[in-house]
């Protein structure tokens, strides 16, 4: 299953001194980016990247379960400092399959109204 994952740094996690900023980039940002790059090569992350204009990451993650997804997200060094939003995604094909029966049902109702008139 695919998930849209958005991770944005929370304000209270921002470094407040130049020294903290250096440590943050070296110990959190770079390792998180490297891990994401590796997971992209492994096809666990299908697409995504850093969010422009903010400190955050948006990605499409391929995971077999919510537990696997949690492991991927929580394994990133930036995770404890972020607000995380996860949206399960379906496929275009599956959405069409879900809509088709409802469409047919509506067509039957409309046809029944027309034939009763």
C-alpha positions as CSV (number, residue, x, y, z in Angstrom):
1,X,0.0,0.0,0.0
2,X,1.1,3.5,-0.7
3,X,1.0,6.4,1.8
4,X,1.6,10.1,1.4
5,X,3.8,11.1,4.4
6,X,4.5,14.7,5.3
7,X,7.0,15.5,8.1
8,X,7.4,19.1,9.1
9,X,9.8,20.3,11.8
10,X,7.9,21.7,14.8
11,X,8.8,25.2,15.9
12,X,10.1,24.2,19.3
13,X,12.6,21.8,17.6
14,X,14.4,24.5,15.7
15,X,18.0,25.1,16.8
16,X,18.4,28.3,18.7
17,X,22.2,28.8,18.5
18,X,24.7,28.4,15.6
19,X,26.2,25.4,17.4
20,X,22.8,23.7,17.8
21,X,22.2,24.4,14.1
22,X,25.5,22.8,13.1
23,X,24.8,19.7,15.2
24,X,21.2,19.5,13.9
25,X,22.3,19.5,10.3
26,X,25.1,17.0,10.9
27,X,23.2,14.6,13.3
28,X,19.6,14.9,12.1
29,X,19.2,16.4,8.6
30,X,22.0,14.8,6.7
31,X,21.4,11.3,8.2
32,X,17.6,11.6,7.5
33,X,18.3,12.6,3.9
34,X,20.8,9.8,3.4
35,X,18.3,7.2,4.8
36,X,15.5,8.6,2.5
37,X,17.9,8.3,-0.5
38,X,18.7,4.7,0.4
39,X,15.0,3.9,0.9
40,X,14.3,5.5,-2.5
41,X,16.9,3.2,-4.1
42,X,15.2,0.2,-2.4
43,X,11.8,1.4,-3.7
44,X,10.4,1.9,-0.2
45,X,10.1,5.6,-1.0
46,X,8.6,5.9,-4.5
47,X,8.8,9.7,-4.8
48,X,9.3,12.8,-2.7
49,X,11.9,15.0,-1.2
50,X,12.5,18.0,1.0
51,X,9.6,20.5,1.1
52,X,10.6,23.9,-0.3
53,X,10.3,26.9,2.0
54,X,10.2,24.9,5.2
55,X,12.2,22.2,7.1
56,X,10.3,19.0,6.1
57,X,10.0,16.0,3.9
58,X,7.1,14.8,1.7
59,X,7.2,11.4,0.3
60,X,5.2,8.5,-1.1
61,X,6.0,5.5,0.9
62,X,5.4,1.9,-0.2
63,X,4.7,-0.3,2.9
64,X,3.0,-3.6,3.4
65,X,1.4,-2.6,6.7
66,X,0.9,0.3,9.1
67,X,3.5,-1.3,11.3
68,X,6.1,-1.3,8.5
69,X,5.2,2.3,7.7
70,X,5.7,3.2,11.4
71,X,9.1,1.6,11.3
72,X,10.1,3.6,8.2
73,X,8.9,6.9,9.7
74,X,10.2,6.4,13.2
75,X,13.6,5.2,11.9
76,X,14.4,8.6,10.5
77,X,16.5,10.8,12.9
78,X,14.2,13.8,12.1
79,X,11.0,12.0,13.2
80,X,10.9,12.9,16.9
81,X,11.2,16.6,16.0
82,X,8.4,16.7,13.4
83,X,4.7,16.8,13.1
84,X,3.8,13.9,10.9
85,X,0.8,13.5,8.6
86,X,0.0,10.2,6.9
87,X,-2.6,9.8,4.2
88,X,-3.3,6.2,2.9
89,X,-3.5,6.2,-0.9
90,X,-5.5,4.0,-3.2
91,X,-4.8,3.4,-6.9
92,X,-6.6,5.1,-9.7
93,X,-7.8,1.6,-10.8
94,X,-9.2,0.8,-7.3
95,X,-11.0,4.1,-7.1
96,X,-12.7,3.4,-10.5
97,X,-13.7,0.0,-9.2
98,X,-15.2,1.5,-6.1
99,X,-17.1,4.2,-8.1
100,X,-18.4,1.9,-10.9
101,X,-21.1,0.0,-8.8
102,X,-22.5,3.3,-7.4
103,X,-22.7,4.7,-10.9
104,X,-24.5,1.7,-12.1
105,X,-26.9,1.9,-9.2
106,X,-27.7,5.5,-9.9
107,X,-28.2,4.7,-13.6
108,X,-30.8,2.0,-12.6
109,X,-32.6,4.5,-10.4
110,X,-32.7,7.1,-13.2
111,X,-33.9,4.5,-15.7
112,X,-36.6,3.3,-13.3
113,X,-37.9,6.9,-12.8
114,X,-38.0,7.3,-16.6
115,X,-39.8,4.0,-17.2
116,X,-42.3,4.7,-14.4
117,X,-43.2,8.0,-16.0
